[in-house]
Amino acid sequence: MKILRFTGLTVLAAILFFALFIAYSTLTYYNPKQELLIEENPRPDTIRCDSILKILSWNIGYAGLGDNMDFFYDGGKKVRDTFSRTKANLDSIIKFLSNNRSNTFFLIQEVDYYSKRSYFINELDTIVGKIGYNANLAPNYVVKFVPIPLTSPMGQVNSGILSLSKYLPKNSIRYAYPGKFGWPTRLFNLRRCMLVNRYPTKNGKEFILINTHMSAFDDGSLKKQEMVFLRNYILNEYSKGNYVLVGGDWNQCPSDFKLNTFGENFKVDFFKLSNISNDFMPSDWKFIDDPKQPTNRYLNEPFSLGKTYSSIIDLFLISPNIELVHNKTFNLNFKNSDHNPISMEFKLKQ
């Protein structure tokens, strides 16, 4: 009888704890308004239309997903790397960015500023302090406690997408993407968004620079909603005569990319890899990528050249009034991140 009573009390306590945890997670759920002003400047810098501009985009994987890592969410086993390796990754990432200060803009994804997975290192302040550009961050992963995996929970996460610029923007706005995971999964997942920086140009128009990081572990329905939202937004801006450039981690491949380009192991349970529809944008809009170099690798195992599957999911998209001068993917063999950086030189047409 005592054993039954003890068992019953234990089960009741577990249920109560779970209910309280879900209630706490619901109350602390990060749910910003659809349009959130990050920064506004009454005297922004003006961009010339006849100069060559340079941009670099990189998902740095919060400095915790170097070539030695696998990750539980992607079919691996590990939750986080060691502190020393995380710090070494961050140092190498900052060194790379510093060596590429010729870029006018940086678009960076997965920048932690107070997360257990990156040992609560403030990567945001560290990067901004070293690079010294104008900086804007849009939070997209703010959770008090991620309870998985149960044996070693990910814990607290504070992370976002970061835009750095030599020019001071007119404003910087976080736009929430539509769509959410079902409850209660949404309580512990990312709140996807795009960060829009707006710059006046010498010819009276505006340069619209968008940093994006789209959904990964969905069935494709969330990405579809995000893509429709993005398309409508940028077509509206272009209709005003503005210049539009989108860069970041799309979690989708270019329309003409063959999924087996860098290997055959792309059919996995943890990630549904797909191509962007070839009619997503009017034909005079251009996706920019280097078809010979991968930008992302799977995290089901530590990176092994020629064995670990890789693909192209980091891209730029430019409006018809932007001229491509040159583009490049830096193949770093995923040493310090599960992504390789991409760059582009471009001009705003007169």
C-alpha positions, 0 to 999 in steps of 0.5 A, a space after each residue: 500500500 505504501 509503495 502504491 501511495 509513493 508511486 502515485 505521489 511521484 506521478 502526481 508530482 511529475 505531472 504538476 512539475 510538467 504543468 508548471 514548467 509548461 505554464 512558465 514557458 508559456 508566460 515567458 514565451 518570446 512573442 514580439 509584435 509583427 513589426 519591431 523597430 530596432 533602430 531609427 536615425 534622423 541623420 542616416 548615411 547616404 549611399 552613392 549609386 556609382 560605387 562598388 559595394 561589398 557584402 558578406 553573409 555567414 551563419 556562424 552556428 553560434 561558434 559551437 558547430 565546428 568541424 568536430 561536432 555532430 548535433 542531436 537535433 540533426 541526427 547526431 548525439 552532442 548538445 554543445 562543444 567544449 568551452 575551449 573549442 567554442 572560444 577558439 571557433 569564435 576567435 577564428 570567426 572574428 579573425 576572418 571577419 576582421 580580415 574581410 573589413 573591405 566589405 561594406 556590409 555583413 549579414 550574420 546569423 546565429 549570434 548568441 548573446 546569453 546562451 548555455 550552448 555557447 557558455 553564455 559568451 556574449 558573441 554579439 558584443 564581442 563581434 561588434 566590439 572587434 569589427 566596429 561597424 554600425 550594428 543591429 540585431 533582431 532576436 529570433 531564438 529567446 527561450 528561458 529553458 529548452 528541455 531537450 534532450 532530457 539527458 542534457 537539456 540545451 537550457 537557456 538560449 538568447 540568439 539572433 541575426 546581426 547586420 553590420 554596416 559601414 553606413 548608418 541606416 535610416 532605420 532597422 526593423 525586425 519583421 516577424 515571419 508568419 507561421 508557428 509550430 504547434 503548441 507546445 513545440 513553439 514554446 521552445 523553438 525559434 521565432 523566425 524573422 527578417 531584419 530590414 535595414 533601410 538606407 537613402 541613396 544619392 538618387 532619391 531612392 532607398 537601398 533595402 538590405 534584408 538579413 534572413 534566416 528561414 525555418 529548417 526543421 518543418 515540413 515545408 509549410 512554414 518556409 512556404 509562408 515565409 517565402 510568400 511574405 518575403 516576396 510580397 515585401 520585396 516586390 512592394 519595395 521594388 515597385 517604389 523604385 528602391 534597390 533590394 538585396 536579400 542575404 542569409 540562410 534560406 534553408 533551401 537550395 537554388 532552383 537549379 541546384 541538384 541535391 546530389 551535387 556534393 553527395 547522395 546522402 541528402 534524404 534524411 529524417 531530420 531535415 527535408 532539403 528542397 529547392 526554391 521554386 524557379 518561378 518564386 520571383 520574376 525572371 529579372 530578379 537574380 539569386 546569387 550563389 557559387 555552384 561549385 562550393 557548398 555553403 552548409 553541411 549536415 551535422 549528423 556526424 563530425 565533418 569528413 571531406 567527401 563523406 559528410 553531405 553538404 549543399 548550398 542553402 546560403 544565398 543572395 537575391 538581388 532586384 533588377 536594378 542591382 548589378 552583380 560584379 562578382 561573387 564568391 563562396 569561401 570554402 573553409 571546410 566548415 572548420 568553425 561553423 557548419 556554414 561557409 561564408 558567401 560574399 558579393 560585389 555589386 553596384 546600384 544602377 543609376 
